[in-house]
Amino acid sequence: MSYSHGRRLILNDVSAEQNSKALSNPETTFRVVYWNIACIAATARDMFAYGKATWIDETHEKTPDWCDKIPSPYKVLPVLSVIAPNGKELVLSESIVIDQYLAKKFNLLGDNEWEEWAIKTHYSNIHYLRERSLMKMTWTWADKRKEALEVFLEETLPDFIVNHEFHLKGNGSNGHYVGDRLSLADIHLVNVMDHFTQLPNGERFTVQFEKSELLTKVRQNVEKNIDIAAWRASKEWERFHQGSIETYAVTRPPPSTNSD
């Protein structure tokens, strides 16, 4: 594997045909390189559990020089290493790509091409909710956080919930986005809702999510899967959950200085 200035080349010394076979091989194992938090690796971990996969979490603390010590294709994490039975390794980068690859591997993209694209559409919109919050609310300037929080709670999140209830009703209000079984969209929604509970003022997000019977039904369907439930009951899952709470604690909006 080639490295340069903290970057890791996606191409390797194995042919495209061999790489393709490794990606679809049922005996393939995995290694996820990420921080000691849930966030954008959480959906992948739920899918590993669902697919009864063998995987390793390689976690790191974020330091100023981390990208020199943990080479990645675009100097961002997570990175997924896909390890063939013969030990050959290939790498996938970008959380959206990782999630969609695993969803395809574990049959979480519906029963046909139309369902696949419908599921990916819902997934994309769910994913964007968290990305928008990270950019506009969580990691904004400290003196803008309180205002950003209120806008998100009063406008962005209610609008998201109404939009998604519309599509869940359209699928028969059965707690799935497409069809009558778990999909990438269902699992991703639950992990994105989890993310908001891990933020400062998380209880205010939780209240809004729990008021929605349809979104709650999606959560129930995901969490009643025996393999996902076992993973979510593990000490490792709790470690990532607590790691997220600790990481985002520094983004708490400063107390109001208004006299009223």
C-alpha positions in Angstrom: 0.0 0.0 0.0 1.4 3.4 -1.0 1.6 6.3 1.4 2.5 10.0 0.9 2.2 12.9 3.4 -0.4 11.1 5.5 -2.4 9.9 2.4 -3.1 6.3 1.7 -3.6 5.2 -1.9 -6.9 3.5 -2.6 -5.3 1.4 -5.4 -3.3 -1.6 -4.3 -1.2 -4.3 -5.9 -4.1 -6.6 -6.4 -6.1 -6.7 -9.7 -9.5 -5.2 -9.9 -11.0 -8.6 -10.5 -9.4 -10.0 -7.3 -10.5 -6.9 -5.3 -14.1 -7.4 -6.6 -14.1 -11.0 -5.5 -12.8 -10.0 -2.1 -15.6 -7.4 -1.7 -18.3 -10.0 -2.3 -16.6 -13.0 -0.5 -18.8 -14.2 2.4 -15.7 -14.9 4.5 -14.3 -11.4 4.2 -13.5 -9.7 7.5 -13.2 -6.0 8.3 -11.3 -3.4 10.3 -12.8 0.1 10.9 -10.4 2.9 11.6 -12.1 5.7 13.5 -12.2 7.8 16.6 -13.4 6.4 19.9 -16.9 7.6 19.3 -20.1 6.5 17.5 -21.1 9.3 15.0 -20.5 8.4 11.3 -19.1 4.9 12.0 -22.2 3.8 14.0 -24.4 2.7 11.1 -21.6 0.5 9.8 -21.2 -1.1 13.2 -24.9 -1.9 13.4 -24.7 -3.5 9.9 -21.7 -5.6 10.9 -23.8 -6.9 13.8 -26.8 -7.4 11.5 -24.7 -9.3 9.0 -23.0 -11.4 11.6 -19.6 -10.1 10.3 -16.2 -10.4 11.9 -14.8 -6.9 12.5 -12.2 -5.0 14.5 -12.6 -1.4 15.7 -9.3 0.3 15.5 -9.9 3.5 17.5 -7.7 6.6 18.0 -7.6 9.8 19.9 -7.6 12.9 17.7 -4.3 14.7 18.0 -3.0 17.6 15.9 -0.7 15.3 13.9 -3.2 12.3 13.7 -3.2 12.2 9.9 0.6 11.7 9.8 0.1 8.7 12.0 -3.1 7.3 10.5 -2.8 7.6 6.7 -6.1 7.8 4.9 -7.1 8.5 1.3 -8.5 12.0 2.0 -7.1 12.7 5.5 -10.6 11.9 7.0 -12.0 9.0 8.9 -13.6 6.4 9.0 -11.6 4.1 6.7 -12.8 0.6 6.2 -10.2 -2.2 5.5 -11.8 -5.2 3.7 -9.6 -8.2 4.4 -9.9 -11.3 2.1 -9.5 -14.8 3.4 -6.0 -14.9 1.9 -5.0 -11.9 3.9 -5.0 -9.4 1.0 -6.4 -6.1 2.1 -8.2 -3.3 0.3 -9.5 0.0 1.6 -12.7 1.9 1.3 -13.0 5.6 2.4 -15.9 8.0 2.9 -18.7 7.0 5.3 -21.4 7.1 2.6 -19.5 4.7 0.4 -18.7 2.4 3.4 -22.4 2.3 4.5 -23.7 1.6 1.0 -21.1 -1.1 0.4 -22.0 -2.8 3.6 -25.8 -2.4 2.9 -25.3 -4.1 -0.4 -23.2 -6.9 1.1 -25.7 -7.6 3.9 -28.9 -7.3 1.7 -30.1 -4.1 3.2 -30.9 -2.3 -0.1 -34.3 -3.8 -0.9 -35.3 -6.5 -3.4 -34.8 -4.7 -6.7 -33.1 -1.7 -8.3 -36.0 0.6 -7.6 -36.1 -0.2 -3.9 -32.3 0.2 -3.8 -32.4 3.8 -5.1 -35.5 4.6 -2.9 -33.6 3.4 0.2 -30.5 5.4 -0.9 -32.6 8.5 -1.3 -33.9 8.3 2.2 -30.5 7.5 3.5 -29.0 10.5 1.8 -31.6 12.9 3.4 -31.1 11.4 6.8 -27.3 11.7 6.5 -27.6 15.3 5.5 -29.5 16.2 8.7 -26.5 15.2 10.8 -24.0 16.8 8.4 -26.0 20.1 8.4 -26.2 20.0 12.2 -22.4 19.5 12.5 -21.7 22.4 10.2 -24.3 24.9 11.3 -24.9 24.0 14.9 -22.4 21.9 16.7 -19.1 23.2 15.4 -20.1 26.8 14.7 -18.7 29.8 16.6 -19.3 29.6 20.4 -21.3 32.8 20.5 -23.6 31.5 17.7 -24.3 28.1 19.2 -27.4 29.0 21.3 -29.1 30.7 18.3 -28.1 27.8 16.0 -29.5 25.3 18.5 -32.9 27.1 18.7 -33.2 27.4 14.9 -32.4 23.7 14.6 -34.9 22.7 17.2 -37.7 25.0 16.1 -37.3 24.8 12.3 -34.9 22.2 10.9 -35.7 19.2 13.0 -39.5 19.6 12.9 -39.4 20.0 9.2 -37.3 16.8 8.9 -39.7 14.8 11.1 -42.7 15.9 9.0 -41.0 15.0 5.8 -40.0 11.6 7.0 -43.4 10.8 8.5 -44.9 11.6 5.1 -42.7 8.9 3.5 -43.1 6.4 6.3 -46.9 6.8 6.0 -46.6 6.2 2.3 -45.0 2.9 3.0 -47.9 1.8 5.2 -46.8 3.1 8.6 -45.1 -0.2 9.2 -41.8 1.3 10.6 -39.8 0.8 7.5 -39.0 3.2 4.7 -39.2 0.7 1.9 -41.0 -2.7 1.9 -41.6 -4.6 5.1 -38.0 -5.4 6.3 -35.0 -3.6 7.6 -33.0 -1.5 5.2 -30.0 0.9 5.3 -32.4 3.8 5.7 -34.0 2.3 8.8 -30.7 1.6 10.5 -29.3 5.0 9.5 -32.2 6.9 10.9 -31.8 5.3 14.3 -28.1 6.1 14.4 -28.6 9.7 13.4 -31.3 10.0 16.1 -28.7 8.5 18.5 -26.2 11.1 17.5 -28.5 14.0 18.6 -29.1 12.4 22.0 -25.3 12.5 22.5 -25.1 16.2 22.1 -25.4 18.8 24.8 -29.2 19.5 25.3 -29.7 16.0 23.9 -32.9 15.6 25.9 -34.5 18.4 23.8 -33.9 16.4 20.6 -35.1 13.2 22.2 -38.4 14.7 23.1 -39.1 15.7 19.5 -38.1 12.3 18.1 -40.1 10.4 20.7 -43.2 12.5 19.9 -43.2 10.9 16.4 -44.9 7.5 16.6 -43.6 6.7 13.1 -40.0 7.4 13.8 -40.3 5.6 17.1 -41.6 2.6 15.2 -38.5 2.6 13.0 -36.3 2.5 16.1 -38.3 -0.3 17.6 -38.0 -2.4 14.4 -34.2 -1.8 14.2 -33.6 -2.5 17.9 -35.7 -5.7 18.0 -33.3 -7.3 15.6 -31.5 -9.8 17.8 -28.0 -9.2 16.5 -28.3 -5.5 16.5 -29.8 -5.6 20.0 -26.9 -7.7 21.3 -24.4 -5.3 19.8 -26.2 -2.3 21.3 -26.2 -4.0 24.7 -22.4 -4.5 24.6 -19.8 -2.6 26.6 -18.1 -1.6 23.3 -21.2 0.1 22.0 -21.6 1.9 25.3 -18.0 3.0 25.1 -18.6 4.6 21.8 -21.8 6.2 23.0 -20.1 7.7 26.0 -17.1 8.8 23.9 -19.5 10.8 21.7 -21.1 12.5 24.8 -17.6 13.5 26.1 -16.4 14.7 22.6 -19.4 16.9 22.0 -19.6 18.3 25.6 -17.2 21.1 24.6 -19.8 22.3 22.1 -22.4 23.2 24.8 -23.8 26.7 24.1 -22.5 29.3 26.6 -25.0 30.3 29.3 -27.2 33.3 28.4 -26.0 36.6 29.8 -29.5 38.3 29.5 -30.8 39.6 32.8 -34.3 38.3 32.0 
